[in-house]
Amino acid sequence: MRRVSSRLSSTLVVVAGERAPRVIAGLEGLHNVRTVVRGDRTPAAVTEALTRSAAATYVVHDADPLAAVGDAWTGFFDGVEPVGGLEAAIETTLADLEAGRLVLPDYYIVLDPDELPPTRRHWWLGVLAGAAPARVVPAPASARAVAETLGRLASGRWWPSDLRAWLRELPRTVPDRAGTTAGGGVSA
């Protein structure tokens, strides 16, 4: 799987949450921060724009490459995702990652996770944080808080080296046990 870091020297950060576009817009003009708001573009179109962008210490955007998987996983465990929907989202995302149409960020900054519905919160702070604990960071939904968070990002293990196995295990990764060694899911 290609990593954006092989094409960009910047640290790639996805800001996730309802208020992400507003928060990202508030980061414009910060020294060494390039911002991209998804708008009507697909995550693949944003990825392409990022790979052609000028270097900055941080490139911050809201085009989550795992959004379809996160939505399907949440829907699967909330009982609203059609049969096979999660598996289809996983396979499509894997194909896009392998083709370089999508790239995993170095970090996710999750805005106001305590305000999220329980299963969605488990996606961010269980599934994703369980896979790469230092790579998923909660923050208040303000540009100032996110700017401060950027300055405190800690290094940690990257996403699982076997993304196929990790993503394909998600249908068996139970929400209230996601990210624990006892609750299903691939931890590394």
C-alpha atoms as a printed R data frame, in Angstrom:
    type eleno elety resid chain resno       x      y      z
1   ATOM     1    CA   MET     A     1   0.000  0.000  0.000
2   ATOM     2    CA   ARG     A     2   1.289  3.429 -0.838
3   ATOM     3    CA   ARG     A     3   1.647  5.996  1.909
4   ATOM     4    CA   VAL     A     4   1.277  9.676  1.176
5   ATOM     5    CA   SER     A     5   4.509 10.315  3.056
6   ATOM     6    CA   SER     A     6   6.361  8.765  0.112
7   ATOM     7    CA   ARG     A     7   4.983 11.536 -2.080
8   ATOM     8    CA   LEU     A     8   4.734 14.386  0.406
9   ATOM     9    CA   SER     A     9   7.215 15.552  2.945
10  ATOM    10    CA   SER     A    10   4.329 17.019  4.961
11  ATOM    11    CA   THR     A    11   2.516 15.501  7.899
12  ATOM    12    CA   LEU     A    12  -0.958 14.655  6.617
13  ATOM    13    CA   VAL     A    13  -3.787 15.290  9.106
14  ATOM    14    CA   VAL     A    14  -7.487 14.561  8.658
15  ATOM    15    CA   VAL     A    15  -9.792 16.642 10.828
16  ATOM    16    CA   ALA     A    16 -12.957 14.618 11.414
17  ATOM    17    CA   GLY     A    17 -16.308 15.794 12.639
18  ATOM    18    CA   GLU     A    18 -19.316 17.867 11.675
19  ATOM    19    CA   ARG     A    19 -17.499 21.140 12.235
20  ATOM    20    CA   ALA     A    20 -14.336 20.103 10.352
21  ATOM    21    CA   PRO     A    21 -14.768 22.459  7.358
22  ATOM    22    CA   ARG     A    22 -15.232 25.470  9.653
23  ATOM    23    CA   VAL     A    23 -12.311 24.472 11.866
24  ATOM    24    CA   ILE     A    24 -10.031 23.861  8.874
25  ATOM    25    CA   ALA     A    25 -10.986 27.229  7.383
26  ATOM    26    CA   GLY     A    26  -9.917 28.795 10.683
27  ATOM    27    CA   LEU     A    27  -6.432 27.303 10.244
28  ATOM    28    CA   GLU     A    28  -5.825 29.065  6.920
29  ATOM    29    CA   GLY     A    29  -2.900 31.410  7.055
30  ATOM    30    CA   LEU     A    30  -1.068 29.599  9.847
31  ATOM    31    CA   HIS     A    31   2.643 29.298  9.184
32  ATOM    32    CA   ASN     A    32   3.576 25.857  7.784
33  ATOM    33    CA   VAL     A    33  -0.040 24.692  7.553
34  ATOM    34    CA   ARG     A    34  -1.747 24.065  4.223
35  ATOM    35    CA   THR     A    35  -5.494 23.511  4.422
36  ATOM    36    CA   VAL     A    36  -7.838 21.744  2.020
37  ATOM    37    CA   VAL     A    37 -11.587 21.562  2.575
38  ATOM    38    CA   ARG     A    38 -13.184 18.693  0.687
39  ATOM    39    CA   GLY     A    39 -16.319 20.499 -0.378
40  ATOM    40    CA   ASP     A    40 -17.946 18.635 -3.269
41  ATOM    41    CA   ARG     A    41 -14.797 16.713 -4.187
42  ATOM    42    CA   THR     A    42 -14.381 13.014 -3.572
43  ATOM    43    CA   PRO     A    43 -11.671 11.851 -1.165
44  ATOM    44    CA   ALA     A    44  -9.771 10.553 -4.232
45  ATOM    45    CA   ALA     A    45  -9.886 14.015 -5.851
46  ATOM    46    CA   VAL     A    46  -8.591 15.569 -2.635
47  ATOM    47    CA   THR     A    47  -5.805 12.965 -2.503
48  ATOM    48    CA   GLU     A    48  -4.780 13.895 -6.035
49  ATOM    49    CA   ALA     A    49  -4.755 17.596 -5.137
50  ATOM    50    CA   LEU     A    50  -2.670 16.880 -2.039
51  ATOM    51    CA   THR     A    51  -0.021 14.998 -3.977
52  ATOM    52    CA   ARG     A    52   0.371 17.977 -6.302
53  ATOM    53    CA   SER     A    53   0.409 20.564 -3.526
54  ATOM    54    CA   ALA     A    54   3.235 22.691 -2.251
55  ATOM    55    CA   ALA     A    55   5.087 21.417  0.781
56  ATOM    56    CA   ALA     A    56   4.112 22.548  4.265
57  ATOM    57    CA   THR     A    57   4.861 21.083  7.659
58  ATOM    58    CA   TYR     A    58   1.199 20.084  7.997
59  ATOM    59    CA   VAL     A    59  -1.412 19.453  5.330
60  ATOM    60    CA   VAL     A    60  -4.806 19.454  7.023
61  ATOM    61    CA   HIS     A    61  -7.988 18.315  5.293
62  ATOM    62    CA   ASP     A    62 -11.364 16.690  5.900
63  ATOM    63    CA   ALA     A    63 -11.439 14.019  3.160
64  ATOM    64    CA   ASP     A    64 -11.241 10.918  5.344
65  ATOM    65    CA   PRO     A    65 -10.022  7.984  3.230
66  ATOM    66    CA   LEU     A    66 -11.741  5.564  5.617
67  ATOM    67    CA   ALA     A    67 -15.069  7.422  5.718
68  ATOM    68    CA   ALA     A    68 -16.988  4.809  3.721
69  ATOM    69    CA   VAL     A    69 -15.648  2.027  5.937
70  ATOM    70    CA   GLY     A    70 -16.405  3.995  9.111
71  ATOM    71    CA   ASP     A    71 -19.945  4.744  7.948
72  ATOM    72    CA   ALA     A    72 -20.529  1.110  6.964
73  ATOM    73    CA   TRP     A    73 -19.017 -0.241 10.202
74  ATOM    74    CA   THR     A    74 -21.161  2.093 12.281
75  ATOM    75    CA   GLY     A    75 -24.247  1.186 10.243
76  ATOM    76    CA   PHE     A    76 -23.447 -2.527 10.495
77  ATOM    77    CA   PHE     A    77 -23.363 -2.446 14.292
78  ATOM    78    CA   ASP     A    78 -26.303 -0.042 14.542
79  ATOM    79    CA   GLY     A    79 -28.320 -2.441 12.362
80  ATOM    80    CA   VAL     A    80 -28.963 -0.035  9.479
81  ATOM    81    CA   GLU     A    81 -26.299 -1.121  6.958
82  ATOM    82    CA   PRO     A    82 -27.527 -3.534  4.251
83  ATOM    83    CA   VAL     A    83 -26.121 -7.053  4.301
84  ATOM    84    CA   GLY     A    84 -22.692 -7.017  2.674
85  ATOM    85    CA   GLY     A    85 -22.392 -3.228  2.809
86  ATOM    86    CA   LEU     A    86 -19.455 -3.219  5.212
87  ATOM    87    CA   GLU     A    87 -17.587 -5.840  3.230
88  ATOM    88    CA   ALA     A    88 -18.185 -3.909 -0.017
89  ATOM    89    CA   ALA     A    89 -16.938 -0.669  1.567
90  ATOM    90    CA   ILE     A    90 -13.822 -2.467  2.826
91  ATOM    91    CA   GLU     A    91 -12.995 -3.956 -0.579
92  ATOM    92    CA   THR     A    92 -13.570 -0.659 -2.411
93  ATOM    93    CA   THR     A    93 -11.401  1.211  0.081
94  ATOM    94    CA   LEU     A    94  -8.644 -1.405 -0.148
95  ATOM    95    CA   ALA     A    95  -8.653 -1.130 -3.948
96  ATOM    96    CA   ASP     A    96  -8.462  2.676 -3.741
97  ATOM    97    CA   LEU     A    97  -5.632  2.533 -1.190
98  ATOM    98    CA   GLU     A    98  -3.672  0.043 -3.291
99  ATOM    99    CA   ALA     A    99  -4.145  2.147 -6.432
100 ATOM   100    CA   GLY     A   100  -3.033  5.315 -4.624
101 ATOM   101    CA   ARG     A   101  -6.413  7.025 -5.078
102 ATOM   102    CA   LEU     A   102  -6.655  7.195 -1.294
103 ATOM   103    CA   VAL     A   103  -3.906  7.487  1.292
104 ATOM   104    CA   LEU     A   104  -4.025  7.062  5.034
105 ATOM   105    CA   PRO     A   105  -3.224 10.203  6.983
106 ATOM   106    CA   ASP     A   106  -0.453 10.440  9.510
107 ATOM   107    CA   TYR     A   107  -3.039 11.556 12.074
108 ATOM   108    CA   TYR     A   108  -6.757 11.966 12.652
109 ATOM   109    CA   ILE     A   109  -7.913 14.814 14.857
110 ATOM   110    CA   VAL     A   110 -11.434 13.911 15.974
111 ATOM   111    CA   LEU     A   111 -13.543 16.912 16.936
112 ATOM   112    CA   ASP     A   112 -15.657 16.670 20.096
113 ATOM   113    CA   PRO     A   113 -15.797 12.856 20.244
114 ATOM   114    CA   ASP     A   114 -17.871 12.944 23.443
115 ATOM   115    CA   GLU     A   115 -20.718 14.455 21.427
116 ATOM   116    CA   LEU     A   116 -20.741 11.582 18.918
117 ATOM   117    CA   PRO     A   117 -23.246  8.723 19.004
118 ATOM   118    CA   PRO     A   118 -21.768  5.730 20.876
119 ATOM   119    CA   THR     A   119 -21.015  3.500 17.875
120 ATOM   120    CA   ARG     A   120 -19.383  6.357 15.957
121 ATOM   121    CA   ARG     A   121 -17.304  7.208 19.017
122 ATOM   122    CA   HIS     A   122 -16.214  3.534 19.182
123 ATOM   123    CA   TRP     A   123 -15.133  3.769 15.533
124 ATOM   124    CA   TRP     A   124 -12.794  6.660 16.254
125 ATOM   125    CA   LEU     A   125 -11.585  5.952 19.772
126 ATOM   126    CA   GLY     A   126 -11.821  2.156 19.657
127 ATOM   127    CA   VAL     A   127 -11.242  0.808 16.157
128 ATOM   128    CA   LEU     A   128  -8.908  3.468 14.747
129 ATOM   129    CA   ALA     A   129  -7.203  4.387 18.019
130 ATOM   130    CA   GLY     A   130  -6.782  0.684 18.776
131 ATOM   131    CA   ALA     A   131  -4.962  0.211 15.476
132 ATOM   132    CA   ALA     A   132  -2.653  3.209 15.946
133 ATOM   133    CA   PRO     A   133  -3.143  4.857 19.363
134 ATOM   134    CA   ALA     A   134  -0.994  7.970 18.882
135 ATOM   135    CA   ARG     A   135  -2.492  8.597 15.446
136 ATOM   136    CA   VAL     A   136  -6.046  9.390 16.627
137 ATOM   137    CA   VAL     A   137  -6.276 12.502 18.777
138 ATOM   138    CA   PRO     A   138  -9.452 14.042 20.221
139 ATOM   139    CA   ALA     A   139  -9.778 17.838 20.266
140 ATOM   140    CA   PRO     A   140 -12.415 20.496 20.852
141 ATOM   141    CA   ALA     A   141 -14.028 21.808 17.659
142 ATOM   142    CA   SER     A   142 -12.134 25.074 17.378
143 ATOM   143    CA   ALA     A   143  -9.327 26.216 15.103
144 ATOM   144    CA   ARG     A   144  -7.294 27.314 18.120
145 ATOM   145    CA   ALA     A   145  -7.590 23.888 19.791
146 ATOM   146    CA   VAL     A   146  -6.684 22.074 16.574
147 ATOM   147    CA   ALA     A   147  -3.694 24.373 15.988
148 ATOM   148    CA   GLU     A   148  -2.485 23.590 19.513
149 ATOM   149    CA   THR     A   149  -3.060 19.870 18.901
150 ATOM   150    CA   LEU     A   150  -0.953 20.013 15.732
151 ATOM   151    CA   GLY     A   151   1.946 21.272 17.811
152 ATOM   152    CA   ARG     A   152   1.611 18.384 20.268
153 ATOM   153    CA   LEU     A   153   1.198 15.411 17.927
154 ATOM   154    CA   ALA     A   154   3.262 12.524 19.237
155 ATOM   155    CA   SER     A   155   4.913  9.870 17.157
156 ATOM   156    CA   GLY     A   156   3.655  6.338 17.439
157 ATOM   157    CA   ARG     A   157   3.197  3.187 15.472
158 ATOM   158    CA   TRP     A   158   1.791  3.583 11.982
159 ATOM   159    CA   TRP     A   159  -1.422  1.940 10.826
160 ATOM   160    CA   PRO     A   160  -1.318 -1.864 10.762
161 ATOM   161    CA   SER     A   161   1.205 -3.157  8.246
162 ATOM   162    CA   ASP     A   162  -1.349 -5.670  6.985
163 ATOM   163    CA   LEU     A   163  -4.195 -3.302  6.109
164 ATOM   164    CA   ARG     A   164  -6.074 -6.058  4.281
165 ATOM   165    CA   ALA     A   165  -6.272 -8.258  7.376
166 ATOM   166    CA   TRP     A   166  -7.060 -5.339  9.667
167 ATOM   167    CA   LEU     A   167  -9.865 -3.958  7.515
168 ATOM   168    CA   ARG     A   168 -11.307 -7.389  6.711
169 ATOM   169    CA   GLU     A   169 -11.471 -8.154 10.434
170 ATOM   170    CA   LEU     A   170 -13.763 -5.151 11.072
171 ATOM   171    CA   PRO     A   171 -17.064 -7.071 10.774
172 ATOM   172    CA   ARG     A   172 -15.901 -9.031 13.843
173 ATOM   173    CA   THR     A   173 -14.645 -5.960 15.737
174 ATOM   174    CA   VAL     A   174 -17.372 -5.316 18.304
175 ATOM   175    CA   PRO     A   175 -17.946 -1.619 19.195
176 ATOM   176    CA   ASP     A   176 -17.675 -1.706 22.970
177 ATOM   177    CA   ARG     A   177 -14.571 -3.896 22.752
178 ATOM   178    CA   ALA     A   178 -12.883 -2.228 19.770
179 ATOM   179    CA   GLY     A   179  -9.309 -1.341 20.516
180 ATOM   180    CA   THR     A   180  -8.995 -3.807 23.393
181 ATOM   181    CA   THR     A   181  -7.069 -7.031 23.167
182 ATOM   182    CA   ALA     A   182 -10.141 -8.959 24.360
183 ATOM   183    CA   GLY     A   183 -12.655 -7.646 21.880
184 ATOM   184    CA   GLY     A   184 -11.877 -8.688 18.372
185 ATOM   185    CA   GLY     A   185  -9.992 -6.858 15.733
186 ATOM   186    CA   VAL     A   186  -6.398 -6.939 14.661
187 ATOM   187    CA   SER     A   187  -4.246 -4.935 17.050
188 ATOM   188    CA   ALA     A   188  -1.141 -4.590 14.870
